[in-house]
């Protein structure tokens, strides 16, 4: 039996704020989280801007002794998961900095965790390599392996909330957390869990990663934070690296309803494809992402005429924005694509890599719940090849539509699309 899946909790740590709610408020006001890199000296670097998390305190979600045994990407994930779980009502604030599961809220074996990271504990990898080169192997931390491996955010969150159900850390580069949310949706939809803590996390603003992404020609060299990330603009020349975490609590509808949970929206479709084209460049004919969008749309049973918002991948790279525009036209039909309201919130958060899809899924949930669409800031000189409604400006606009799509693409040709519907107690569409 296929079951309805709803979103009951949201959490985030982002370049715009240390919570999902703060991030959403900043997006509505068109705030930019991009600035000059402060985490290391960029004197010898061609890239000098990034979207860093500001004023993050790991002690908000873990004890002091745990901080040194935990990579930054896991700290972000734990903080975002805490917010999402308390928001969902499955957990509550305890006497310590950690959230406590509410007794009887869910059976442990029916609660899962699907949190991915595109790169994992690269802070730890770089720090331990430096120690090895300077002081030899005896100085390497006994915690290095558990801090470095990409699955550990899922492991730590599962331990935190005694989640003994399905556990699946996903790694598909920049599509990672869209796939995590999508696969969590499928698991609940088909009965393998009653709730899943799903999302992504990333903390890769380190010298090695910035140099690597720079040399593979992915990052913008524009030193001006205000114009460095301008999705769908003719001036775009590369993405801006971001960081943070975003977590959603997906839950089976009847389970959520029975305990009186607040519901943000419903998850109604998911598409997962690969271009099989190139390790970094998207298919210029947009075949893979077109198919992923069609899969999500067909499963949703909804039409553009019912009012559609699309949170685009919108990386501000020349190839992505052009091919993604083509994909919207192919998947929806050109006339229908022109009726959709689209925006790229990467213009404000930068590209949060493995966390970006979950962050943008949160945006879709808020957009449907609050009836607002965040803008694509900095879009002033539209590319003729990107000729849809990308919501330029600095303020959110009202939205009374019924559904939303979120698209994300990753190195390796990975494509993912999620479909969300405004919450309605009666399921009108199949």
C-alpha positions, 0 to 999 in steps of 0.5 A: 500500500502506498502511503502519503508523506508529509514534512513535519519538521525543518532545521538548518544552519546556513550562510544566512542564519543558524536556523531554518526560520532565520534563513527563511526570513533572510531569504524573504528580504533578499539578504546575501550570505556571500562575503570574503573568505575569512577561514583562511588567507586567500592571498595566493588564491584566484577565488576570494569569496564564499558563503560561510556560516557565521557565528555557529556555536557547536555547544548549542547541540553537543557537549564540550568534550564531543566537539573535538571528536566531531568534524564540522560537517557533523556539527552542522548536521546535529544542530540542524537535526535538533531544530528539525526534530523539535520542530516536528514534535518528535523530540523536545528540548531537554535539560542538556543541550541535546534534544530528547525524544518524546516518549512514545512519539515513534517506535525506534525501529520505524525512525530512519536517518538519510543524511548525505554529504558530498565531501564529508570530513574534509576539515579533518582530512586536511588537518590530520594530513598537516599533522602527519607531514609535520610531526609523523604518524604518531600524532594522528588522532584516533578519531580521524577515521570516524571524523572523516568518513562521509556517513558519520552525520547519519550515524551520529544523528541516528545515535542521538535520536535512537533511530534504528530504522532505515539508514542511508547516507547518500553521496551524489555530489551537489544532488546529494541531499535532494536524493536523500530526501527523495529516497526517504520519501520512497521509503516511507511511501512504500512502508519501510519507515514511519518517519525519516530525518533526511537532508545533507551537510557540508563544511568544505570551505578549506584551502584544498577544496577551494583550490581544487574547485578553482582549478577545475574551472567551477568557481567564480573569480569575481571578487565582489560578493554582491555580483559573484553569484548571479544565476541566469544572468549574462554575467555569470561565470561560476558558482560560489562555494557555500556550507551548512546543513539542512534537515527535514523530518518526513513522516507518514501522513496518518502517523503525523495526524494521529499525534497532532503534528504541524504539517508544512506540506506534502511530498508527492513526487521524485525523479532520479536520473543520470546524464551518462555524459561527462564528469562535470558538465551537464548534458547540453540537451538536458536529457537527464534532468528533463527526465527527472522533472517529468518523473516527479511531475507525473508522480505528483499528478499536478499541472502548471495551471494549478500554480507552480513554484520551482526552486532551480539548481541555478548555480550561476555557471554558464552551462548549468543555467542554460541547460536547466532552462531548456529542461524546464521547457522540455519537461513542462512544455515551453508555454507552461514553463513560462507560467511557472515562478522560478528562483535560485536561492543560491544567489543568497546562500551560495552553493552548499554542495551536499546540503544544497538540495535539502536547503532548497527543499526547505525553501519549497516547504516554506514557500507553500506553507507561507505563500511566498516566493524568495527572489533571485537577487543580483539578476539584472542582465538576463541571459537571452538563453535563460528567458523564463520568470526567475523572480529577480529583485530583493524581496519575496513575492506572494504565491497562491499556487498549489505545488513546487518543484526543486531540481538539483544536479551533481558532478558525475551527471546525477540529476534529482527532482522533488515535487511538493504540494500545499498541504490539504487534508483530503488527497485530491490528486492520486 
